[in-house]
Amino acid sequence: MRKVNKSDAPALTRNDGLVSHILHSQHEVSETDLTITWVDVEPGARQVRHEHDPEQVYVILSGTGIMTVGDDERTVAAGDLVHIPSNTEHSLENTGDRPLEYVSAATPSFPAAEVDEFYEQ
């Protein structure tokens, strides 16, 4: 069994100002098909619209925001799960006055080199 707490995970500030805590990736478990990330989004911050090969789900843990997947835009709040198909543009904006937190699961796993490159931007 592997157990990790958010406070023990690498915290990486992204080029859009969000902070990602990498809970599970090929860095830690080379044979995994998952990347799991806990992301903190400060009030007013917006994730850059992007797309990638892995499909993904976001589980909103706290806060409120606007999630865009393709041409579909919806309000999200704690307890919501959003599915993002492979190669579909998506973004998230924190529209609340408190931090928005979500956990992302992506499969297949982002390759370790791709994760490193993303955080070097």
Buried (B, 14 or more C-beta within 10 A) or exposed (E): EEEBEEEEBEEBEBEBBBBBBBBBBBBBEEEBEBBBBBBBBEBEBBBEEEEBEBBBBBBBBBBBBBBBBEEEEEEBEEEBEBEBEEEBEBBBBBBBEEBBBBBBBBBBBBBBEBBEEBBEE
